[in-house]
Amino acid sequence: MRSVIGIDLGSTTTKAVMLDEQGETLGFGITNSRSNYEVACAVARIEARTAARFGMLERALAQDGNARVWLGPLRDAFRLELFMVDLADLRHTIEGHLAASQRPDRKTLDAAAAHVLDVIAAGAADGFLGGAARRSDFFRDIAGAGFVAEAEALARSGRVAFEPLVALYDRAILDVETRLRPRDTRALLDRALDRIRAMPGAAGAADTLAWAVAHVTRQPIEEVAVVGTGYGRQTLPFPKAAVRSEILCHGRGAHRVFPDTRTVLDIGGQDTKAIQVDGRGVVTSFQMNDRCAAGCGRYLGYIADELGLGLHELGPLALGAKKAIKVNSTCTVFAGAELRERLSLGQRREDILAGLHRAIMLRAMSLLARSGGVRNELTFTGGVCKNPMATRILRELVDENYGADITLNVHPDSIYMGALGAALFSLDDLAAGTVPELPSFVTSHGTEVAS
């Protein structure tokens, strides 16, 4: 199967969208942006290929409802197997660092780290297969949360010092994330199938699932065109001809999903973009914030860290506000101090968060006004659009300033709009016969085997 791919290198996450030659979506991929951008792009691409494999499995099982209901558990089991591979790599890396260390407490740290990793490994199945919601799908976040929690327990018992133990994780995770390992998709799926077979009621579907896995992993996926975009596009490992502006890509991606889009508001981790497009999705004007992260996803992430919450918890918590407290600064540098001061005065977290969300969206409305206002329809994209409080406040502000007849589009896969636009540009290159040279992480062998 021939395909094209778009990759959006953002400040916090890197996304990939894979399309077939007819423009139909095959798969989405996402990973945290790493210190090595080529690895980040390669991992996002592999994630999109994995998603494409599961899409192929769905089509292969379209006529077998009994087997199809096990695709969700199979996906979770696959993620668990992938997590265990990464955890083994983390263990090996920590052991290597300690072996090369001259620390007098090396043996103590070695035993403590082994205990922490054993606890994480023992509880991993419950986190992926037990039905509990995960704060993140990224290995760094899941493993890091487990490592810190168990390290704190060990430190309280007096068995080891907390800081040097966690420092082992902090150092090792950088090595793990910058090392690109082959992903043996077939082997991971086979191990996931073994877990499915052990589940009650799966016996009748397991053989059909095994047939489908063997069938779809024999089919090759060939990328014939790749385009990159995003906040970090100047550092992307792409030929210049294969890089497009994130403004153009977000505008086009939003127009593809919602063809009547005329205004796009994109709030990502590091910047906010207000974009006007015509009936073909071509950008006619735009405005961006400065390079300060105020009013963007990173600002919300900092607030979440201050409160000890997951980023996904901020919006739902703010929805419980009784009033929105006016916030004086949306500067990330000063946000923590103001937040702590207001909490010390007895003000409710929900009310403070409502004020923070309103301040962020007011900044966005200012950008929209400068770009040409809000025209029908308005499409809200980027990671922040998954925040229900941000979406509610945007709806209120649009009603106040432009009228309630404006349609506001919010899509569950909005974080992929930039990558989708890039993939559409790669289709253009393919149709025009002007495909740039493929980047090395696509042409090199070993990033996905048994594919």
Beta strands, then each sheet from edge to edge (+ up, - down):
strand 1: 2-9
strand 2: 13-20
strand 3: 25-32
strand 4: 183-184
strand 5: 222-229
strand 6: 263-267
strand 7: 272-277
strand 8: 283-288
strand 9: 378-381
strand 10: 408-410
strand 11: 448-449
sheet 1: 3+ 2- 1+ 5+
sheet 2: 4+ 11+
sheet 3: 8+ 7- 6+ 9+ 10+
end
